[in-house]
């Protein structure tokens, strides 16, 4: 939206009109280092077969198995923010009970089972 070779408006006036900081116009983000690119390639290949691993276990794999000396926070940044990977697993609270569900009493609590075929059970799932 800002033109550097505008005839009537300087960059200062254009940035004021658009309510942008001038420092943002000159900022060029750094590229990832060679080490980070290599780590991302390794993590991508490993993730294809081990999609259940998060950044913490990926860090363990890189440090223990591949012998890289890397920081866990750096691996987390590459894994989650740069590459956009996430471990595929069940979400939180999968074992919470439904409070609207009826709770059935346990009828065998005080029964002493002392002979065969006294108690039967079935599962219909």
C-alpha positions as CSV (number, residue, x, y, z in Angstrom):
1,X,0.0,0.0,0.0
2,X,3.0,2.3,0.5
3,X,4.8,3.5,-2.6
4,X,8.4,4.5,-2.1
5,X,8.5,6.6,-5.3
6,X,5.3,8.5,-4.8
7,X,5.6,12.1,-6.2
8,X,3.4,14.0,-3.7
9,X,3.6,12.0,-0.5
10,X,6.7,11.0,1.3
11,X,7.1,7.7,3.1
12,X,6.6,9.5,6.5
13,X,3.3,11.0,5.4
14,X,2.1,7.7,3.8
15,X,2.8,5.8,7.0
16,X,1.0,8.4,9.1
17,X,-2.0,8.2,6.9
18,X,-2.1,4.4,7.1
19,X,-1.2,4.5,10.8
20,X,1.8,2.2,10.3
21,X,5.2,2.4,11.9
22,X,8.0,3.3,9.5
23,X,10.3,0.7,11.1
24,X,7.9,-2.0,9.9
25,X,8.4,-0.9,6.3
26,X,12.2,-1.6,6.4
27,X,12.1,-4.8,8.4
28,X,13.2,-7.9,6.6
29,X,12.7,-11.2,8.5
30,X,15.8,-13.4,8.8
31,X,15.8,-16.7,7.0
32,X,16.2,-19.9,9.0
33,X,19.7,-21.1,9.6
34,X,21.1,-24.2,7.9
35,X,20.9,-26.2,11.1
36,X,17.2,-25.3,11.6
37,X,16.4,-26.3,8.0
38,X,18.1,-29.6,8.5
39,X,16.3,-30.1,11.8
40,X,13.0,-29.3,10.2
41,X,13.7,-31.8,7.4
42,X,14.4,-34.5,9.9
43,X,11.4,-33.7,12.0
44,X,9.2,-33.7,9.0
45,X,10.4,-37.1,7.9
46,X,10.1,-38.5,11.5
47,X,6.6,-37.0,11.9
48,X,5.3,-38.9,8.9
49,X,5.7,-42.2,10.9
50,X,5.4,-40.8,14.4
51,X,2.5,-38.3,14.2
52,X,1.7,-38.8,17.9
53,X,5.0,-37.2,19.1
54,X,4.9,-33.6,20.3
55,X,7.8,-31.2,20.4
56,X,9.1,-32.5,23.7
57,X,9.4,-36.1,22.4
58,X,10.8,-34.8,19.1
59,X,13.5,-33.0,21.1
60,X,14.3,-36.2,22.9
61,X,14.6,-38.0,19.6
62,X,16.8,-35.4,18.1
63,X,19.1,-35.2,21.1
64,X,19.3,-38.9,22.1
65,X,19.0,-40.7,18.8
66,X,20.4,-38.1,16.3
67,X,23.0,-36.6,18.7
68,X,22.1,-32.9,18.0
69,X,22.8,-30.4,20.8
70,X,19.6,-28.3,20.5
71,X,17.4,-26.4,22.9
72,X,13.9,-27.7,23.6
73,X,12.4,-24.2,23.2
74,X,13.9,-23.9,19.8
75,X,12.5,-27.2,18.7
76,X,9.1,-26.2,20.0
77,X,9.2,-23.0,18.0
78,X,10.2,-24.9,14.8
79,X,7.7,-27.7,15.5
80,X,4.6,-25.6,16.4
81,X,5.0,-22.1,14.9
82,X,7.2,-22.5,11.9
83,X,6.2,-26.0,10.6
84,X,2.6,-25.9,12.1
85,X,2.8,-29.5,13.4
86,X,0.9,-30.9,16.3
87,X,0.7,-34.4,17.9
88,X,-2.4,-36.2,16.9
89,X,-4.0,-37.7,20.0
90,X,-7.2,-37.6,21.9
91,X,-8.1,-34.2,23.4
92,X,-8.5,-33.2,27.0
93,X,-11.2,-34.5,29.2
94,X,-12.1,-37.6,27.2
95,X,-12.8,-39.6,30.4
96,X,-15.1,-37.1,32.0
97,X,-18.5,-38.4,33.0
98,X,-21.7,-37.0,31.7
99,X,-23.6,-35.6,34.7
100,X,-27.0,-36.1,33.0
101,X,-26.3,-39.8,32.6
102,X,-28.1,-42.1,35.2
103,X,-25.7,-43.9,37.6
104,X,-26.8,-47.5,38.1
105,X,-26.1,-49.1,41.5
106,X,-23.6,-52.0,41.8
107,X,-25.9,-54.9,42.8
108,X,-23.1,-57.4,43.7
109,X,-21.4,-55.3,46.3
110,X,-22.4,-57.4,49.4
111,X,-22.9,-60.7,47.6
112,X,-20.4,-63.5,48.3
113,X,-19.6,-65.4,45.2
114,X,-18.8,-69.0,46.3
115,X,-20.0,-71.3,43.5
116,X,-19.8,-71.5,39.7
117,X,-22.5,-69.9,37.6
118,X,-23.7,-67.9,40.5
119,X,-22.9,-64.5,38.8
120,X,-23.0,-63.8,35.1
121,X,-21.9,-60.8,33.1
122,X,-22.2,-59.7,29.6
123,X,-20.9,-56.9,27.4
124,X,-22.9,-55.6,24.5
125,X,-20.4,-53.1,23.1
